[in-house]
């Protein structure tokens, strides 16, 4: 269910329970993000524990973390399933992201280093999709890296933690609505990303927040309109 792996070599070092819990969480999360476990699919505690070579208690802890991240749901007498997310949920995720990321950009404007600004400049052309296969996915990956340079530059651990959860939920939507790869808004991204870099470099937090909020708002409008046509 989770992965194709070869048996691990024996070791004399016994992993701590906390380490095993993290390994289980990461393995299940990766299976969800990559689509090996589908939205709405039940996740068997016994089967996963056997596959990963860990205890059922360890898997339960991993399930709890996944539920806290919004990637799984628990139904009494039915077990744990991968979260099945609606378009209304998707809209709410983007609204929350716009609010919190706007605050992150505001903070980053007074804290971002010249080195980070340069990294964003180098990523800028990569955020535009070309005509090659998977170019939209590659542009989306560059877009994530671009935004996260500024988010980390905000210096807010709490904002980064919450935003990481929202970005993970967006990955979950990519699995539930695979047609998201057909939506190329990267040319619009290029213009607004350039404006965002300029605002951050100028130390204008209010302008940076405004540009980023408008960018995210336009993205979700285009994305949902496209998905409604396809579903």
N, C-alpha and C positions, 0 to 999 in steps of 0.2 A: 504493500500500500504506500509506504513512505518513500522508499528509495531502493535502488539496486546497489548493494554493497557487498564487499567481500568480508569474510570474518576477520575480526581484529586479532592481531598477534597477542598471545598471552603476555601479561605483564605482572610483575610482582608488586606494582604500585596500585593499591585499591583506590579508585576515585571516591571522593567525598560525595555524600548524598546531594549537596547543593550543586556540585559539578554535574552529576548525573541528571538532575532536574533541569539544568540549563541546556545540557545536550539534548534531552528529550524535547524541550520546548523549541529549540532551534530546528531540530529535525522535523517536527510536526509543522511548525510555522513555514519552513521552506517548502514542504509538500503542499501546503495550502496556497502559498504565493505562486508557486510554479504550476499549479493546477493538477497535481497528481491526486489530490483529494478535492473533489468538486464542491461548490457551494450547495448547501442543503444535504450533503452526504453525511451519514452517521459515522462517527469515529469509534471503533471498538477498543475499549480500554485494555481488555485482555490481549487482543491480537497485537496492538501496538506495543504493549509491554514486552510481549514475546519477541517481536521483530527487533526491537531496540536492545533487548537484553537487560531491561531494567524492571523494577518492581511496579506493580499497579499503583501504589502510592505515588511513585515518581511521576507516572503518567497523569494521575489526577491533579497533581500540582501544576503540571504543564498545561492541562486543560483549563485550570483556573486562571493562569496567566493569559492564555489565549482569549478566554472570555472577557477578561479585564481589558484586553486590547481591542475588543469588538470583533475578533476574528472567529469566535465560536459562541454557540449558545447551548444552554443546558435546559432540557425539558424533562420534568419529572416522569419517571417510568419509561422514558424513551432514550435517555442518554444524552450524549454530546454530539452536536452536529456543527459542521462548518456554517458560519453565518450566511444566510441568504439575504441580500440587501436590495432595497427598492430604490427607484429613482428619487423618491422623496428623501430617503436616507442619504443618497449621493449628494443631493443639493445641500442638505444640512451640513455634511462634511465640508463642502467647499465654503459655505458661509462661515463656519467656525474657523476654517483655515485662513480665510481672508481677514477675519478679525484679529486672530492671534499673530499671524505672520506680519500683518501691518504694524503691530506693536514691536515685533522683532526688528523690522526694518528701521523703525523710528529709533530704537536703541542702537542698532548697528551703525547708523550714520555718524554717531559720535565716537565709535569705538573701532571701526573696521580699519585694518592696516593697509598700507599701500600694496603689500604683497598679496593680500586677499583680493583687493580691487583688480590687480593684474591677473590673478587666476580667473576671475569672473570674465575679464576681457578675452582671455584665451578660450574660455568655454563658449563665448557668445556665438561664434560661427557654427559651432557644433550643435547648437540648439535648433538649427534650421534643417528640416528634413529634405533629403534629395529624392532622386528617382529610383534609387537602388532598393532591393528587397530589404525589409527590416529597418529602413532609414527612419521611419516614424518612431519605432522603438528606441533607436539609438539617440534620436533627438530628445525623446522623453527622458532618457537616462541622463543626458547632458543637462537637461532642464532641472532635474532633481539636484544634481551636483551644484549647479549654478545657484539655486535658491538656498541650499544648505550651507554654502560658504557664508552667506549673509546672516542666516539664522544663527549659526555658531558664533559669528562675530558679535551678535547681540550681547553675549555674555550671560544670558539667562538660561540656567539649567532647567528651570520649570517650563518655560516656553518651549525649549527644545524637546523635552520629554513628551509634552502634550502634542506638539506638532509631528513628532515621529509617529505617534499613534494614528494621527489623521492621515499622514502619508501612507502608512501601512494599509489603512482602510481603502485608500484610493487604488492601491495595488489589488486589493480584493475585488474591487469593482471591475478592474481590467479583466479579471477572470470570469466574472459573472456576465459581463457585457463585452465580449471579445471584439465587437465592432468599434471599440474606442480606438483601436489601432488605425482605423480608416480616417479618423479625424485629424487633419493636419492644420493646426493653428500656429505652426512654428514661425511662419513669416510675420504674423502679428506679434508673436513672442519676441522676435528679434528687435523690433522697434521699441517695444516697451521695456525689454531687458536693457537695451542701450540707455534709455532714459533713466532706468533705475540705477545703473552704474554711475551715471553723471550726478544724480541726486545724492547717492551715498558718498561719492568722492568729494562733493561740495559740502558735506556735513548737514544737508537739509533733511532732517528726519521726517518732517511733516510731508514734504514732497515725496520722499521715498515710500512712505506708508500709503499715500494716495495712489501713486503709480502702481504699486504692488496690488492694492485692493481692486483697482480698476482692471488690472490684468487678470486676476483670479475670477472676478465677477464675469468678465467677458468669456473666459474659458468655459465656465460652467454653463453659461447660456448656450454657447455653440454646441457643447458636448451633449447636453440633455436634449436639445432640439434634434440633433442627429440620432440619438438613441431612440427617441420616440418614433422616428420614422422607420427604424429598423426592427422595433419590437411590437 
